[in-house]
């Protein structure tokens, strides 16, 4: 088993324009490419875990989301970074479709997405880290047994996810630090 980095998508890696799914709206958050490169250089598998309730609400389709994710992967490849996998929850409690509004185990803060990825990829959750911009992201990480961090910490002088990534590597993976 190996540790991994789990990342929220919207407002952690990418700018959230409100149920973002259009490729034309893709934009990295400040520091995100640098953070991904730091994690890659540390040899840590990268996963995205994202609530995509816009599917259940009818704002976009799963195919729209998959196209956005393919674009995100292509943009990450420009930095020689690849996500091992992307897991998403298509549910939303306000959905009118009764199949998509039921309580589920995948919508963060529930840990279902992390559990599924850990099983699929042989990940040790107790030595892994979840990073996100909302309390639901932190809750999902903690509920799965991971260390969990907000994408930045202004109080600790880590204003971007790249600063937070350097701190996380130093704290949790010091043996993987590059000189």
C-alpha positions as semicolon CSV with decimal commas, in nm:
position;residue;x (nm);y (nm);z (nm)
1;X;0,000;0,000;0,000
2;X;0,110;0,353;-0,070
3;X;0,009;0,703;0,039
4;X;-0,161;0,944;-0,199
5;X;-0,281;1,299;-0,240
6;X;-0,657;1,352;-0,280
7;X;-0,761;1,690;-0,416
8;X;-1,093;1,864;-0,455
9;X;-1,141;2,012;-0,802
10;X;-1,342;2,336;-0,793
11;X;-1,178;2,626;-0,608
12;X;-0,888;2,401;-0,506
13;X;-0,729;2,320;-0,842
14;X;-0,952;2,515;-1,079
15;X;-1,141;2,842;-1,060
16;X;-1,508;2,774;-0,989
17;X;-1,742;2,980;-1,205
18;X;-2,050;2,814;-1,053
19;X;-2,112;2,456;-1,164
20;X;-1,815;2,478;-1,396
21;X;-1,819;2,230;-1,682
22;X;-1,743;2,434;-1,994
23;X;-1,391;2,383;-2,127
24;X;-1,385;2,752;-2,221
25;X;-1,414;2,833;-1,850
26;X;-1,118;2,616;-1,744
27;X;-0,865;2,809;-1,538
28;X;-0,608;2,687;-1,286
29;X;-0,617;2,838;-0,938
30;X;-0,302;3,030;-0,850
31;X;-0,030;2,784;-0,752
32;X;-0,215;2,470;-0,861
33;X;0,024;2,360;-1,139
34;X;0,321;2,418;-0,908
35;X;0,155;2,217;-0,630
36;X;0,086;1,928;-0,866
37;X;0,448;1,929;-0,983
38;X;0,571;1,922;-0,621
39;X;0,350;1,622;-0,542
40;X;0,462;1,448;-0,861
41;X;0,828;1,509;-0,781
42;X;0,762;1,354;-0,439
43;X;0,632;1,043;-0,617
44;X;0,280;1,070;-0,476
45;X;-0,019;0,947;-0,677
46;X;-0,271;1,224;-0,740
47;X;-0,648;1,181;-0,729
48;X;-0,933;1,424;-0,774
49;X;-1,246;1,371;-0,562
50;X;-1,523;1,610;-0,656
51;X;-1,891;1,671;-0,587
52;X;-2,058;1,739;-0,921
53;X;-2,416;1,802;-0,814
54;X;-2,476;2,003;-1,131
55;X;-2,538;1,668;-1,300
56;X;-2,828;1,587;-1,066
57;X;-2,960;1,942;-1,095
58;X;-2,961;1,919;-1,476
59;X;-2,708;2,199;-1,533
60;X;-2,478;1,972;-1,733
61;X;-2,440;1,606;-1,826
62;X;-2,192;1,346;-1,713
63;X;-2,047;1,361;-2,067
64;X;-1,993;1,738;-2,026
65;X;-1,810;1,673;-1,698
66;X;-1,599;1,396;-1,854
67;X;-1,498;1,631;-2,137
68;X;-1,397;1,893;-1,879
69;X;-1,193;1,630;-1,693
70;X;-1,022;1,520;-2,015
71;X;-0,927;1,883;-2,076
72;X;-0,803;1,917;-1,717
73;X;-0,585;1,606;-1,766
74;X;-0,448;1,749;-2,093
75;X;-0,365;2,079;-1,923
76;X;-0,194;1,894;-1,635
77;X;0,010;1,695;-1,887
78;X;0,164;2,023;-2,004
79;X;0,334;2,027;-1,663
80;X;0,422;1,656;-1,690
81;X;0,155;1,573;-1,431
82;X;-0,107;1,302;-1,453
83;X;-0,395;1,226;-1,220
84;X;-0,414;0,857;-1,139
85;X;-0,793;0,876;-1,127
86;X;-1,083;1,118;-1,090
87;X;-1,385;1,020;-0,881
88;X;-1,705;1,221;-0,866
89;X;-2,040;1,228;-0,694
90;X;-2,326;1,315;-0,934
91;X;-2,585;1,348;-0,657
92;X;-2,740;1,657;-0,499
93;X;-2,993;1,677;-0,215
94;X;-3,201;1,932;-0,411
95;X;-3,229;1,719;-0,726
96;X;-3,578;1,660;-0,861
97;X;-3,480;1,315;-0,993
98;X;-3,547;1,075;-0,707
99;X;-3,249;0,862;-0,815
100;X;-3,012;1,154;-0,766
101;X;-3,138;1,317;-0,446
102;X;-3,112;1,024;-0,206
103;X;-2,845;1,033;0,062
104;X;-2,536;0,862;-0,073
105;X;-2,195;0,760;0,054
106;X;-2,007;0,945;-0,219
107;X;-2,109;1,309;-0,167
108;X;-1,845;1,477;0,046
109;X;-1,820;1,496;0,348
110;X;-1,901;1,126;0,317
111;X;-1,580;0,930;0,251
112;X;-1,713;0,695;-0,019
113;X;-1,510;0,840;-0,307
114;X;-1,187;0,807;-0,110
115;X;-1,272;0,454;0,005
116;X;-1,344;0,347;-0,354
117;X;-1,019;0,493;-0,487
118;X;-0,818;0,344;-0,200
119;X;-0,955;-0,001;-0,274
120;X;-0,906;0,031;-0,650
121;X;-0,549;0,165;-0,630
122;X;-0,420;0,003;-0,309
123;X;-0,387;0,332;-0,120
124;X;-0,312;0,358;0,252
125;X;-0,560;0,622;0,363
126;X;-0,399;0,662;0,707
127;X;-0,082;0,794;0,542
128;X;-0,262;0,998;0,274
129;X;-0,370;1,361;0,258
130;X;-0,693;1,527;0,140
131;X;-0,684;1,892;0,027
132;X;-0,985;2,109;-0,042
133;X;-1,144;2,449;-0,005
134;X;-1,457;2,354;0,192
135;X;-1,534;2,192;0,522
136;X;-1,701;1,907;0,330
137;X;-1,362;1,827;0,168
138;X;-1,188;1,830;0,505
139;X;-1,466;1,614;0,651
140;X;-1,436;1,358;0,371
141;X;-1,063;1,330;0,429
142;X;-1,099;1,298;0,805
143;X;-1,388;1,051;0,771
144;X;-1,165;0,837;0,550
145;X;-0,879;0,850;0,802
146;X;-0,657;1,091;0,606
147;X;-0,485;1,404;0,720
148;X;-0,686;1,692;0,574
149;X;-0,596;2,049;0,486
150;X;-0,757;2,352;0,333
151;X;-0,593;2,444;0,002
152;X;-0,422;2,742;0,163
153;X;-0,364;2,875;0,513
154;X;-0,324;3,251;0,525
155;X;-0,273;3,244;0,902
156;X;0,032;3,020;0,861
157;X;0,170;3,221;0,565
158;X;0,079;2,958;0,305
159;X;-0,139;3,169;0,071
160;X;-0,151;2,931;-0,228
161;X;-0,196;2,561;-0,276
162;X;0,169;2,546;-0,388
163;X;0,277;2,680;-0,049
164;X;0,046;2,433;0,122
165;X;0,184;2,148;-0,093
166;X;0,541;2,225;0,011
167;X;0,431;2,227;0,376
168;X;0,240;1,897;0,341
169;X;0,534;1,723;0,178
170;X;0,769;1,849;0,448
171;X;0,533;1,745;0,728
172;X;0,393;1,415;0,599
173;X;0,647;1,293;0,343
174;X;0,991;1,432;0,444
175;X;1,166;1,129;0,297
176;X;1,023;1,223;-0,044
177;X;1,147;1,583;-0,051
178;X;1,358;1,678;-0,351
179;X;1,674;1,879;-0,290
